[in-house]
Amino acid sequence: MNRPDESAAPALRRLLDLLASGSATEDFAEVLADARRRGAPAGVLAEIDDATWQALRVHRTLRQHRRREAELTALFDTAGDLAASRDLDTVLQAIVRRARMLLGTDTAYLTLPDEAAGDTYMRVTDGSVSVLFQTLRLSLGDGLGGLVAQTARPYATPDYRADERFHHTGTIDAGVLDEGLVAIIGVPLLLGGDVIGVLFAADRSPRAFSPDEVALLCTLAAHAAIALDTAAALADTRAALAELNTANELVRAHSAAVQRAEQAHDRLTDLVLRGAEVSDVAAAVAHLLDGETTVLDAEGEPLAGPPAGPPAAAAELAAAVAASRAEGRSVRHDGLWVCAVLAGHDLLGTLVLRGRPDLDDPDRRLFERAGVVTALVLLLRRSVAETENRVRGELLTDLLTAPDRDPAGLTARGRRLGVDLARPHLALAAEPADRDGDDRGRLAGAARRYLFGSRGVSAEHGEAVALLVPVAPGCAEDPEQTARRAAERLARLAGFAVTVGAGRPAAGPAALAASYDEGLRCVRALRVLGRAGEGASAGALGFLGVLLGDGHDVDGFVGGALGPLLAYDARRGTELVRTLRAYFDCGGSLTRAKDELHVHVNTVVQRLDRVEALLGGGWNQPERSLELQLALRLQLLAGGGGG
């Protein structure tokens, strides 16, 4: 029996203390060695040796449990990261860091395929010190990672540089050498049987990786695959939500556009049904599209709204109208939107919108629909105007044929038709410049369009077309300018040159008929003068106007030619008119004129200088001198001897 001091109990208690404190394995062997040094009996040494072996087993088991506890904690933490974090980079960084920590390696990293580039790249690294390694890109199938990706199985190597199981490349080997790696293990990130990446752990010294370490790294790789899949699913969900939001906005916008189009259609239709004017349509379109709208007729003349632009831009605008007419849609032109107003292939006018540089499809369709409504309004107006013009044309024909038969009846009849013959009008006579052609019918149609929108009247009369244009109250209408404008506009409308003669403004059937006859004689005079295709009035033709005019306005002609001289003589008591008459009677001879006047030749020169100062230069040119001589003769015959 052993003595008490030779018992194994103290050694056993020491082994328990070592287990409790988690001491190193070497400390357990020291207990047996210490007993041997004290000279413990063989039986005690055997008992201590057996207890040491059992303590080492317990120590190894506890260490495995602690390691598994750490692994489980890391896996739980990783699962928590997956559940809590929406940032993929943060989750992948945590997984790689835990892989390095749990396996006790110098570095860990994760590679992902780049479908666009056709290779793989370093997505996350931990513990790496080489920039070359961190930016390394691997071709598919190269290196240990290529072997893992191809076989979808884990691979480990204790010495990467000496391992010939996978394909080495200069680029990969250079990166591994620069990082100083030796032992490497790689496991696949599997998702539905597909490899979507590779997770690595590596040491800078030779090392063999245990099956437990491979299993742990595979578990972390599974977590990484889940994180990638979750991120992809989240990205798809976000993209789907964005598409749904976009589609929802499009549906809302389309619904709003449809509703707005319905309201606009109802409003424009109501305008047509109520017999609205073109100006009403223009105002409605301007309100609906939040811009300024101008309606032009077929010749580019404004019917409603502000001017469409400066006259210099008329040619460019005409090109835009032609483009809109050819395309059958509105077109953009120099910050404006232009829509041809068509009835079939006939151009009725143009709709111009300003203030809206950009029109979306719904507003553009609304603008084009407004063009259709404008065409309806113009057609209705044209139809009504043509009907009214036919009835009024009969009145004008009767007025020109027999103005003295029943003046009061003609005036009353005109009032019923909306034509006040008691108000001043300009009578115009228009004929095709080429009288050999049969163009009077086209000219009559052009005259109706020329008077469209006004209270004027036109009718075919004899070989010409008669037009009666009302003079605005308080407006001194110039017959010459009116005739010229009418000749130009009628030529554009008819498509051929037109000669127009204007009589003086007149009121009442008889005076209007006489004014028209005067205008007709002006047309004939223009033909004689070789000015067919122009417009003029009797007054503008000078002395020819006196010869052609029915009223023979002698006083007006004399006053127009000699007025400054007559006024000067009356005011100063001089004899400028008498001197001018003597000068012309003597054939322009100053010597003979001074004998006729019984004055010195210098006096004649001084008087003629005063005449030039009053009448202006060129008074003695042939055409002007002819008018002056005719005026002097008419003044003399009328009893105004001139001093």
C-alpha positions in Angstrom: 0.0 0.0 0.0 1.3 3.4 -1.0 2.2 6.0 1.6 0.1 9.1 1.8 2.9 11.3 0.6 3.4 9.0 -2.3 -0.3 9.3 -3.4 -1.2 10.4 -7.0 -3.9 12.8 -5.7 -1.8 16.0 -5.8 -0.9 15.3 -9.4 -4.5 14.7 -10.3 -5.6 17.9 -8.7 -2.9 19.7 -10.7 -4.2 18.2 -13.9 -7.7 19.4 -13.1 -6.4 22.9 -12.5 -4.6 22.8 -15.9 -7.9 21.7 -17.5 -9.9 24.4 -15.8 -7.4 27.1 -16.8 -7.1 26.0 -20.4 -3.4 25.6 -20.2 -1.2 24.5 -23.1 -0.7 20.8 -23.9 3.0 21.0 -22.9 1.9 21.9 -19.3 0.2 18.5 -18.9 3.3 16.5 -19.7 5.2 18.5 -17.0 3.0 16.9 -14.2 4.3 13.4 -15.0 7.8 14.7 -15.4 7.6 16.4 -12.0 6.4 13.1 -10.3 9.3 11.2 -11.8 11.8 13.8 -10.4 10.3 13.3 -6.9 10.8 9.6 -7.2 7.2 8.5 -7.1 6.6 4.8 -7.2 5.9 3.1 -10.4 2.2 2.5 -9.6 1.7 6.2 -8.9 3.6 7.2 -12.1 1.4 4.8 -14.1 -1.7 6.3 -12.5 -0.5 9.9 -13.2 0.4 8.8 -16.8 -3.1 7.4 -17.4 -4.7 10.5 -15.8 -2.5 12.8 -18.0 -3.6 10.9 -21.1 -7.2 11.2 -20.1 -6.7 15.0 -19.2 -5.2 15.5 -22.7 -8.3 13.9 -24.3 -10.5 16.1 -22.2 -8.3 19.1 -23.1 -8.5 18.3 -26.8 -12.3 17.8 -26.6 -12.7 21.2 -24.8 -10.6 22.9 -27.4 -12.7 21.4 -30.2 -15.8 22.5 -28.4 -14.4 26.0 -28.0 -13.4 26.1 -31.7 -16.8 24.9 -32.8 -18.4 27.4 -30.5 -16.3 30.2 -32.1 -17.3 28.8 -35.6 -20.9 28.7 -34.7 -20.8 32.2 -33.3 -19.1 33.4 -36.5 -21.8 31.6 -38.6 -24.6 33.1 -36.5 -23.0 36.5 -36.8 -22.7 36.0 -40.5 -26.4 35.0 -40.7 -27.2 38.1 -38.7 -25.3 40.2 -41.2 -27.2 38.6 -44.0 -30.5 39.4 -42.3 -29.6 42.9 -41.1 -27.4 44.4 -43.8 -28.5 45.4 -47.3 -25.0 46.4 -48.3 -23.5 43.5 -50.2 -19.9 44.7 -49.9 -20.2 44.9 -46.1 -21.5 41.4 -45.8 -18.9 39.9 -48.2 -16.1 41.8 -46.3 -17.4 40.3 -43.0 -17.5 36.8 -44.4 -13.9 37.0 -45.8 -12.6 38.5 -42.5 -14.2 35.7 -40.5 -12.8 33.1 -42.8 -9.4 34.4 -42.2 -9.9 34.6 -38.4 -11.5 31.1 -38.0 -8.9 29.3 -40.2 -6.1 31.4 -38.7 -4.7 32.2 -42.2 -2.6 35.2 -43.2 -5.1 36.3 -45.8 -8.5 35.5 -47.3 -10.2 36.7 -50.4 -13.2 36.2 -52.7 -13.3 36.3 -56.5 -16.4 36.7 -58.7 -16.9 36.3 -62.5 -17.1 39.3 -64.7 -19.5 38.3 -67.5 -18.8 41.4 -69.5 -15.0 40.9 -69.5 -15.1 37.1 -69.6 -12.8 36.6 -66.6 -12.9 36.8 -62.8 -11.7 39.6 -60.5 -10.9 40.1 -56.8 -14.1 41.4 -55.2 -13.0 41.4 -51.5 -9.6 40.8 -49.8 -8.6 40.7 -46.2 -5.0 40.6 -44.9 -3.6 41.3 -48.4 -0.6 43.7 -48.7 0.1 43.5 -52.4 -1.6 45.9 -54.8 -0.8 43.6 -57.7 -2.5 40.8 -56.0 -5.5 42.9 -55.0 -6.1 44.0 -58.6 -5.4 40.5 -60.1 -7.8 39.3 -62.8 -8.0 35.6 -63.6 -9.0 34.1 -66.9 -11.6 31.4 -66.6 -10.0 28.0 -65.9 -6.7 29.4 -64.8 -5.1 28.8 -61.4 -6.5 27.0 -58.4 -9.6 29.1 -58.6 -10.2 28.0 -62.2 -10.0 24.4 -61.0 -12.5 25.0 -58.3 -14.9 26.8 -60.7 -14.6 24.0 -63.3 -15.2 21.1 -60.9 -17.4 22.9 -58.3 -15.4 21.2 -55.6 -13.0 22.5 -52.9 -9.3 22.3 -53.5 -6.3 22.9 -51.2 -2.6 23.0 -51.8 0.1 23.1 -49.2 2.5 24.7 -51.7 0.9 26.5 -54.6 4.0 27.1 -56.6 4.9 23.4 -56.6 1.4 22.1 -57.3 0.9 20.9 -60.9 -2.8 20.0 -60.6 -4.0 23.3 -62.1 -3.0 25.6 -64.9 -0.3 28.1 -63.9 -0.1 31.5 -65.7 2.6 34.2 -65.4 0.1 36.8 -64.3 -1.4 34.7 -61.5 2.0 33.3 -60.3 3.4 36.9 -60.2 0.5 38.0 -58.1 0.8 35.1 -55.7 4.6 35.6 -55.4 4.1 39.3 -54.8 1.7 38.5 -51.9 4.1 35.8 -50.7 1.4 33.1 -50.5 2.3 29.4 -50.2 -0.6 27.3 -48.9 -4.0 28.1 -50.5 -7.5 26.6 -50.1 -10.4 27.5 -52.4 -14.1 26.5 -52.1 -16.9 27.2 -54.6 -19.9 29.6 -54.0 -22.7 27.4 -55.2 -26.1 28.5 -56.2 -28.4 25.9 -57.7 -25.5 23.9 -58.9 -23.8 26.8 -60.5 -20.5 28.3 -59.3 -20.9 32.0 -58.9 -17.6 32.7 -57.2 -14.7 31.2 -55.1 -13.8 31.8 -51.5 -10.1 31.5 -50.6 -7.9 31.3 -47.5 -4.1 31.3 -47.7 -1.0 31.3 -45.6 2.5 32.6 -46.4 4.0 29.3 -45.1 3.4 25.6 -46.1 0.3 24.2 -44.3 -2.2 21.4 -44.6 -5.9 22.2 -44.2 -8.0 19.8 -42.2 -11.4 18.5 -43.3 -13.0 20.6 -40.5 -11.4 23.7 -41.9 -12.6 22.8 -45.4 -16.1 22.3 -44.1 -16.0 25.6 -42.3 -14.9 27.5 -45.3 -17.6 25.8 -47.4 -20.2 26.9 -44.9 -18.9 30.5 -45.1 -18.9 30.2 -48.9 -22.6 29.1 -48.8 -23.3 32.3 -46.7 -21.5 34.4 -49.3 -23.6 32.7 -52.1 -26.8 33.5 -50.2 -25.6 37.1 -49.8 -24.9 37.4 -53.6 -28.3 35.8 -54.4 -30.1 38.0 -52.0 -28.4 41.1 -53.4 -29.3 40.0 -57.0 -32.9 39.4 -55.9 -33.0 42.7 -54.2 -31.6 44.4 -57.2 -34.1 42.7 -59.4 -36.9 43.7 -57.0 -35.8 47.3 -57.0 -35.5 47.3 -60.8 -39.0 45.7 -61.0 -40.3 48.3 -58.6 -38.7 51.1 -60.6 -40.2 49.7 -63.8 -43.6 49.5 -62.1 -43.3 53.0 -60.8 -42.3 54.2 -64.3 -45.2 52.2 -65.8 -47.6 53.7 -63.2 -46.4 57.2 -64.0 -46.9 56.5 -67.7 -50.4 55.2 -67.1 -51.2 58.2 -65.0 -49.7 60.6 -67.6 -51.6 58.7 -70.4 -54.8 58.9 -68.4 -54.4 62.6 -67.7 -53.5 63.1 -71.4 -56.6 61.2 -72.5 -58.8 63.1 -70.1 -57.3 66.4 -71.3 -57.7 65.4 -74.9 -61.3 64.6 -74.3 -61.9 67.9 -72.6 -60.1 69.7 -75.4 -62.1 67.8 -78.0 -65.3 68.7 -76.3 -64.4 72.3 -76.1 -63.3 72.6 -79.7 -66.3 70.7 -80.9 -68.6 73.0 -78.9 -66.9 76.0 -80.7 -67.7 74.5 -84.1 -71.3 73.7 -83.1 -71.8 77.2 -81.7 -70.6 78.7 -85.0 -67.5 80.3 -83.4 -65.1 82.4 -85.4 -61.5 81.6 -86.2 -60.4 84.0 -83.5 -62.4 82.0 -80.9 -60.6 78.8 -82.0 -57.2 80.5 -81.8 -57.9 81.8 -78.3 -59.1 78.3 -77.2 -56.0 76.6 -78.6 -53.7 79.2 -76.9 -55.4 78.5 -73.6 -55.3 74.7 -73.9 -51.6 74.7 -74.9 -50.5 77.6 -72.8 -49.0 79.6 -75.7 -49.8 82.2 -78.4 -51.7 81.0 -81.5 -51.9 82.7 -84.9 -54.2 81.6 -87.7 -53.0 82.5 -91.2 -54.9 82.1 -94.5 -53.7 80.2 -97.5 -51.5 83.1 -98.6 -50.0 83.7 -95.1 -52.1 86.7 -94.2 -53.2 86.7 -90.5 -56.8 85.9 -89.8 -56.5 85.8 -86.0 -53.9 86.2 -83.3 -50.6 88.2 -83.2 -48.3 88.3 -86.3 -46.5 85.0 -86.9 -43.2 86.6 -87.4 -41.3 89.4 -89.3 -42.0 89.6 -93.0 -38.4 88.4 -93.8 -39.3 85.0 -92.2 -42.4 84.5 -94.5 -40.4 82.4 -97.0 -39.1 80.1 -94.2 -42.5 79.8 -92.7 -43.9 78.9 -96.1 -41.3 76.1 -96.3 -42.5 74.8 -92.9 -46.1 74.9 -94.0 -45.1 72.9 -97.1 -43.3 70.3 -94.9 -46.4 70.0 -92.6 -48.6 69.7 -95.6 -46.4 66.9 -97.0 -46.1 65.0 -93.7 -49.7 65.5 -92.6 -48.4 66.5 -89.2 -47.3 69.6 -87.3 -43.6 70.5 -87.6 -41.2 72.5 -85.5 -39.7 75.6 -87.1 -37.5 78.2 -85.5 -39.1 77.9 -82.0 -42.6 77.7 -83.5 -45.0 74.8 -84.1 -46.6 75.0 -87.5 -49.6 72.9 -88.7 -51.1 73.2 -92.2 -54.9 73.5 -92.1 -56.1 71.2 -94.9 -59.3 70.2 -96.5 -58.3 67.1 -98.4 -55.3 68.3 -100.4 -56.4 72.0 -100.4 -54.5 74.3 -98.1 -57.0 76.5 -96.2 -54.6 78.2 -93.9 -51.9 77.6 -91.2 -52.0 77.3 -87.4 -48.9 78.7 -85.7 -48.1 78.1 -82.0 -45.4 80.1 -80.2 -44.2 80.0 -76.6 -44.0 76.2 -76.4 -40.5 75.1 -77.7 -41.3 71.5 -76.9 -44.6 69.6 -77.3 -45.1 66.1 -76.0 -47.1 63.7 -78.1 -50.5 64.4 -76.4 -50.1 68.2 -76.8 -48.9 67.8 -80.4 -51.9 65.6 -81.2 -54.1 68.3 -79.6 -52.5 71.0 -81.7 -53.0 68.9 -84.9 -56.7 68.3 -83.8 -57.0 72.1 -83.5 -55.9 72.3 -87.1 -58.7 70.0 -88.2 -61.2 72.1 -86.2 -59.8 75.3 -87.8 -60.3 73.7 -91.2 -64.0 73.0 -90.3 -64.5 76.6 -89.2 -62.8 78.0 -92.3 -64.8 75.7 -94.6 -68.1 76.8 -92.9 -67.1 80.4 -93.2 -66.1 80.0 -96.8 -69.4 78.2 -97.6 -71.4 81.0 -95.9 -69.3 83.7 -97.5 -69.7 82.2 -100.9 -73.4 82.0 -100.5 -73.6 85.5 -99.2 -71.3 86.8 -101.9 -73.6 85.3 -104.6 -76.6 87.1 -103.2 -74.6 90.3 -102.7 -73.0 89.9 -106.1 -76.4 90.1 -107.7 -76.9 93.4 -105.8 -73.5 94.7 -107.1 -74.4 93.6 -110.7 -77.7 95.5 -110.5 -76.0 98.5 -109.0 -73.4 98.7 -111.8 -76.0 97.9 -114.6 -78.7 100.5 -113.6 -77.7 102.6 -110.6 -80.3 105.3 -111.4 -83.3 103.0 -111.7 -84.1 102.7 -108.0 -81.3 104.1 -105.8 -83.3 103.9 -102.6 -84.4 100.3 -103.3 -80.8 99.3 -104.0 -79.7 101.0 -100.7 -82.4 99.2 -98.7 -81.7 95.9 -100.3 -78.0 96.3 -99.5 -78.8 97.0 -95.8 -80.7 93.7 -95.7 -77.7 91.9 -97.0 -75.3 93.6 -94.7 -73.9 96.1 -97.3 -74.4 99.7 -96.4 -74.2 101.5 -99.8 -74.6 104.9 -98.0 -71.1 104.4 -96.4 -68.0 105.3 -98.4 -66.6 102.4 -100.5 -63.7 101.9 -102.9 -64.8 100.5 -106.2 -62.1 98.3 -107.9 -62.1 96.8 -111.4 -59.9 93.8 -111.9 -59.0 91.9 -115.1 -56.6 89.2 -115.9 -53.4 90.7 -117.3 -53.6 88.2 -120.2 -57.0 88.9 -121.7 -56.5 86.1 -124.3 -57.0 83.5 -121.6 -60.3 82.4 -120.0 -59.3 83.2 -116.5 -62.2 85.5 -115.4 -63.8 82.6 -113.4 -60.6 81.9 -111.5 -60.3 85.7 -110.9 -63.8 85.8 -109.5 -63.0 83.0 -107.1 -59.8 84.8 -106.1 -61.8 88.0 -105.5 -64.2 86.1 -103.1 -61.2 84.8 -101.1 -59.6 88.3 -101.1 -62.7 89.7 -99.5 -63.2 86.7 -97.2 -63.7 87.9 -93.7 -64.6 91.5 -94.7 -67.9 93.2 -95.6 -66.8 93.6 -99.2 -68.7 92.4 -102.2 -67.4 91.0 -105.6 -69.1 90.0 -108.8 -68.3 89.3 -112.4 -69.4 92.2 -114.6 -68.7 92.4 -118.3 -65.1 91.3 -119.0 -63.9 92.3 -115.5 -64.5 91.5 -111.9 -65.9 94.2 -109.7 -65.0 94.6 -106.1 -66.6 96.9 -103.5 -64.4 97.5 -100.5 -65.8 99.3 -97.5 -63.7 102.3 -96.2 -63.2 102.1 -92.4 -64.8 105.0 -90.5 -62.2 107.8 -89.9 -59.7 106.1 -92.2 -58.5 108.0 -95.3 -58.2 105.1 -97.6 -55.6 105.6 -100.4 -57.1 104.3 -103.7 -53.6 103.9 -105.2 -52.3 101.7 -102.3 -55.5 99.7 -102.2 -55.3 99.0 -106.0 -51.7 97.9 -105.7 -52.3 95.6 -102.8 -55.3 94.2 -104.5 -53.3 93.5 -107.7 -50.6 91.7 -105.7 -53.0 89.7 -103.6 -55.3 88.7 -106.4 -52.4 87.6 -108.4 -51.2 85.2 -105.6 -54.7 83.9 -105.1 -55.5 83.4 -108.8 -52.1 82.2 -109.9 -51.7 84.8 -112.7 -51.1 88.5 -113.1 -54.1 90.8 -112.5 -54.6 94.4 -113.4 -56.6 96.5 -110.9 -58.0 100.0 -111.3 -59.5 102.0 -108.4 -61.9 104.8 -108.5 -62.2 107.5 -105.9 -64.0 106.7 -102.6 -67.8 107.1 -103.1 -71.1 106.5 -101.4 -74.5 105.9 -102.9 -75.4 103.7 -105.9 -74.8 106.3 -108.6 -71.5 107.5 -107.2 -70.3 103.9 -106.7 -71.2 103.0 -110.2 -69.3 106.1 -111.5 -66.3 105.2 -109.3 -66.3 101.7 -110.8 -66.4 103.0 -114.3 -63.4 105.3 -113.4 -61.6 102.2 -112.1 -62.4 100.3 -115.3 -61.0 103.1 -117.4 -57.8 103.0 -115.2 -57.4 99.3 -116.1 -57.7 100.2 -119.8 -55.2 103.0 -119.4 -52.7 100.7 -117.7 -53.0 98.3 -120.6 -52.3 101.2 -123.1 -49.3 102.3 -121.0 -47.9 98.7 -121.0 -48.5 98.3 -117.2 -50.8 95.3 -117.3 -50.5 93.3 -114.1 -50.3 96.4 -111.9 -52.7 98.4 -109.8 -53.4 102.1 -110.0 -56.0 104.9 -109.5 -57.0 107.8 -111.7 -55.4 110.2 -109.3 -52.1 108.5 -109.4 -52.1 108.6 -113.2 -51.8 112.4 -113.1 -53.2 114.2 -116.1 -54.3 110.8 -117.5 -56.5 110.6 -114.5 -58.1 113.9 -115.4 -58.7 112.7 -119.0 -60.0 109.3 -117.8 -62.0 110.4 -114.7 -65.7 110.8 -115.0 -65.7 113.8 -112.6 -62.9 115.6 -114.3 -61.5 117.0 -111.1 -59.8 120.0 -112.7 -59.5 122.0 -109.5 -57.9 119.1 -107.8 -55.5 118.5 -110.6 -54.5 122.2 -110.9 -54.2 122.5 -107.2 -52.0 119.4 -107.0 -49.7 120.7 -109.8 -49.6 124.5 -109.1 -50.8 124.7 -105.6 -47.5 126.0 -104.0 -47.1 128.7 -106.8 -50.7 129.8 -106.5 -50.4 130.1 -102.7 -47.1 132.0 -103.0 -48.6 134.5 -105.5 -51.7 135.0 -103.4 -49.6 135.6 -100.3 -46.8 137.7 -101.8 -48.5 139.4 -104.8 -45.9 137.9 -107.1 -46.3 136.5 -110.7 -44.7 133.1 -110.5 -47.6 131.4 -112.3 -47.6 134.0 -115.1 -43.8 133.7 -115.4 -44.0 129.9 -115.7 -46.7 130.2 -118.3 -44.6 132.7 -120.3 -41.5 130.4 -120.0 -43.4 127.4 -121.4 -45.1 129.5 -124.1 -41.7 130.8 -125.3 -40.4 127.3 -125.6 -38.1 127.6 -122.6 -36.3 130.8 -123.9 -35.4 133.2 -121.1 -34.9 136.1 -123.6 -38.2 135.7 -125.2 -39.9 135.2 -121.8 -38.4 138.5 -120.4 -39.8 140.3 -123.5 -43.2 138.7 -123.0 -43.2 139.8 -119.4 -41.5 143.1 -119.9 -38.9 142.4 -117.2 -35.1 142.0 -117.0 -33.8 138.5 -117.8 -32.4 138.3 -114.3 -35.9 138.8 -112.9 -37.0 135.8 -115.0 -34.1 133.7 -113.7 -34.9 134.7 -110.1 -38.6 133.8 -110.5 -37.8 130.4 -112.0 -35.4 129.7 -109.1 -38.2 130.4 -106.7 -40.5 128.0 -108.8 -37.9 125.3 -108.4 -37.6 126.0 -104.7 -41.4 125.6 -104.4 -42.0 122.7 -106.8 -38.8 120.8 -106.3 -36.1 119.7 -108.7 -37.1 118.1 -112.0 -40.0 120.4 -112.6 -38.8 121.1 -116.1 -38.4 117.4 -117.0 -40.6 116.2 -119.9 -43.2 114.3 -117.9 -43.5 116.9 -115.1 -43.4 119.8 -117.5 -46.3 118.2 -119.5 -48.4 118.1 -116.3 -47.5 121.6 -115.4 -48.4 122.9 -118.9 -51.7 121.1 -118.8 -52.4 122.5 -115.4 -51.6 126.0 -116.6 -53.9 125.6 -119.6 -56.7 124.3 -117.5 -56.2 127.0 -114.9 -56.3 129.7 -117.6 -59.4 128.2 -119.2 -61.1 128.0 -115.9 -60.7 131.8 -115.5 -57.7 131.9 -113.1 -55.4 134.0 -115.2 -52.7 133.9 -112.6 -52.0 137.5 -111.9 
